[in-house]
């Protein structure tokens, strides 16, 4: 048996003690929900809740809270978000919950990226879903002030276009971080690592609304924990490599030659964000030579075997790109 939160080996199905503490404050909560998925007989209940919710994003999400030792659907005082299998024209959508769970665990366990507590759960009909604890809800039930970078940049469909979420570059988000966060040198490295992670693990939909800032108790703002991380190539094999351009006005020469980002592009990205080159190299190198640890988590995940193989192939291809030299080494005849 493995923990449905962190993949640790445990004696019985469910969660390890640490994940019970992180997710449910130590309460013994079952990983099987006491109701069926939205595709079954409780669809009317889900429709009512969906109407009452105003959570942004394309995928339908449901609000949940803990009542005694059970997770229940709610339209008030939500503590968790539940993301069932989405509907649409994309591929392998039944793998989306396991995909997001794995990608969030990779970020948390191997790459020093702060993410909210999360897990795989099952409906009564054994359909999987992704569960994530809300990081904007405090212990007393009040909410922390949070703004995504579409709000910060005042980007809306009315003032810009339907694709307003893609109207900035990652460099411009970095510049906004500098304007709005006093602890910029610390937070900009977190941002750099997250953009790099998204590239390596083929998250091609990391748009401006998938980055945000949150107010801490002292009154300052920091980057929010990472959210909505998944290998989108599993579901959309022909999508672009990145949702946004790295730089706001140009591609590097290293990009122009092969037509995709390499380590040199991220070195330049680090320069424009004013991160020391030694720090940039250190963060890039954290992704190199980790295949065994990455593969181990993929193998333990709840993905189907073929999707596990695809996931491995995609990230290893990106790491090859990151290792390419620029200028290209000329072979002697």
Secondary structure as GFF3:
##gff-version 3
##sequence-region A 1 333
A	DSSP	alpha_helix	17	24	.	.	.	ID=ss1
A	DSSP	alpha_helix	43	52	.	.	.	ID=ss2
A	DSSP	beta_strand	62	67	.	.	.	ID=ss3
A	DSSP	beta_strand	70	73	.	.	.	ID=ss4
A	DSSP	beta_strand	80	84	.	.	.	ID=ss5
A	DSSP	three_ten_helix	93	95	.	.	.	ID=ss6
A	DSSP	alpha_helix	96	110	.	.	.	ID=ss7
A	DSSP	beta_strand	118	122	.	.	.	ID=ss8
A	DSSP	beta_strand	128	133	.	.	.	ID=ss9
A	DSSP	beta_strand	146	148	.	.	.	ID=ss10
A	DSSP	alpha_helix	149	152	.	.	.	ID=ss11
A	DSSP	three_ten_helix	164	166	.	.	.	ID=ss12
A	DSSP	alpha_helix	170	180	.	.	.	ID=ss13
A	DSSP	alpha_helix	184	200	.	.	.	ID=ss14
A	DSSP	three_ten_helix	208	210	.	.	.	ID=ss15
A	DSSP	beta_strand	212	215	.	.	.	ID=ss16
A	DSSP	beta_strand	221	223	.	.	.	ID=ss17
A	DSSP	three_ten_helix	232	234	.	.	.	ID=ss18
A	DSSP	alpha_helix	253	258	.	.	.	ID=ss19
A	DSSP	alpha_helix	263	272	.	.	.	ID=ss20
A	DSSP	alpha_helix	277	285	.	.	.	ID=ss21
A	DSSP	alpha_helix	291	300	.	.	.	ID=ss22
A	DSSP	alpha_helix	305	322	.	.	.	ID=ss23
###
